[in-house]
């Protein structure tokens, strides 16, 4: 057992959403890998999952992030 437990420190007024416990936290209570945020308000943290889904959908449909080869790129001429 460790003598000193490392505490997660946050600023007052920062809100997080813990995806493991599915709850809103003021200041980080859970480990960073299990939370989304920080958000400036409790309301925004409550909608963190929806906001993340929206951002992921935007990223997945952004033409700048396509891995498909452009014309002439990645193809070979056989002639």
LOVEXDREN-21627 format. One record per residue (C-alpha): residue number from 1; z, x, y; chain. Coordinates in steps of 0.05 Angstrom, whole numbers. Example, Ala and Ser with C-alpha at 12.3 -4.5 7.8 and 13.67 -1.06 7.14 Angstrom:
BEGIN
+-----+--------+--------+--------+--------+
| num |     up |   east |  north | chaine |
+-----+--------+--------+--------+--------+
|   1 |    156 |    246 |    -90 |      A |
|   2 |    143 |    273 |    -21 |      A |
+-----+--------+--------+--------+--------+
END
This chain:
BEGIN
+-----+--------+--------+--------+--------+
| num |     up |   east |  north | chaine |
+-----+--------+--------+--------+--------+
|   1 |      0 |      0 |      0 |      A |
|   2 |    -18 |     25 |     69 |      A |
|   3 |     37 |     40 |    118 |      A |
|   4 |     -3 |     15 |    177 |      A |
|   5 |    -47 |    -46 |    173 |      A |
|   6 |   -108 |    -42 |    217 |      A |
|   7 |   -111 |   -104 |    261 |      A |
|   8 |   -174 |   -135 |    285 |      A |
|   9 |   -172 |   -136 |    361 |      A |
|  10 |   -210 |   -184 |    406 |      A |
|  11 |   -209 |   -204 |    478 |      A |
|  12 |   -176 |   -269 |    501 |      A |
|  13 |   -227 |   -324 |    508 |      A |
|  14 |   -273 |   -298 |    453 |      A |
|  15 |   -288 |   -348 |    399 |      A |
|  16 |   -313 |   -334 |    329 |      A |
|  17 |   -335 |   -375 |    269 |      A |
|  18 |   -310 |   -352 |    201 |      A |
|  19 |   -364 |   -368 |    149 |      A |
|  20 |   -316 |   -354 |     92 |      A |
|  21 |   -263 |   -404 |    114 |      A |
|  22 |   -311 |   -448 |    154 |      A |
|  23 |   -267 |   -450 |    215 |      A |
|  24 |   -267 |   -431 |    289 |      A |
|  25 |   -220 |   -374 |    310 |      A |
|  26 |   -199 |   -352 |    379 |      A |
|  27 |   -202 |   -277 |    374 |      A |
|  28 |   -223 |   -247 |    308 |      A |
|  29 |   -177 |   -264 |    252 |      A |
|  30 |   -223 |   -250 |    193 |      A |
|  31 |   -262 |   -188 |    177 |      A |
|  32 |   -327 |   -176 |    215 |      A |
|  33 |   -371 |   -187 |    154 |      A |
|  34 |   -344 |   -258 |    148 |      A |
|  35 |   -352 |   -281 |    220 |      A |
|  36 |   -404 |   -299 |    272 |      A |
|  37 |   -392 |   -286 |    346 |      A |
|  38 |   -364 |   -275 |    395 |      A |
|  39 |   -381 |   -338 |    432 |      A |
|  40 |   -358 |   -355 |    503 |      A |
|  41 |   -330 |   -423 |    484 |      A |
|  42 |   -299 |   -460 |    425 |      A |
|  43 |   -356 |   -511 |    427 |      A |
|  44 |   -409 |   -457 |    418 |      A |
|  45 |   -369 |   -426 |    361 |      A |
|  46 |   -365 |   -495 |    328 |      A |
|  47 |   -442 |   -496 |    328 |      A |
|  48 |   -451 |   -424 |    305 |      A |
|  49 |   -482 |   -442 |    238 |      A |
|  50 |   -534 |   -488 |    270 |      A |
|  51 |   -549 |   -436 |    324 |      A |
|  52 |   -558 |   -382 |    271 |      A |
|  53 |   -605 |   -427 |    232 |      A |
|  54 |   -646 |   -440 |    295 |      A |
|  55 |   -651 |   -366 |    312 |      A |
|  56 |   -671 |   -349 |    241 |      A |
|  57 |   -726 |   -401 |    242 |      A |
|  58 |   -752 |   -373 |    308 |      A |
|  59 |   -751 |   -303 |    280 |      A |
|  60 |   -786 |   -322 |    215 |      A |
|  61 |   -843 |   -356 |    254 |      A |
|  62 |   -850 |   -303 |    308 |      A |
|  63 |   -920 |   -274 |    301 |      A |
|  64 |   -895 |   -207 |    328 |      A |
|  65 |   -853 |   -197 |    265 |      A |
|  66 |   -907 |   -211 |    212 |      A |
|  67 |   -916 |   -157 |    159 |      A |
|  68 |   -986 |   -179 |    143 |      A |
|  69 |  -1039 |   -126 |    156 |      A |
|  70 |  -1084 |   -137 |    216 |      A |
|  71 |  -1159 |   -137 |    210 |      A |
|  72 |  -1183 |    -70 |    183 |      A |
|  73 |  -1113 |    -46 |    170 |      A |
|  74 |  -1092 |    -36 |     98 |      A |
|  75 |  -1162 |    -50 |     69 |      A |
|  76 |  -1212 |     -1 |     42 |      A |
|  77 |  -1286 |     -2 |     50 |      A |
|  78 |  -1321 |      9 |    -15 |      A |
|  79 |  -1385 |     32 |     18 |      A |
+-----+--------+--------+--------+--------+
END
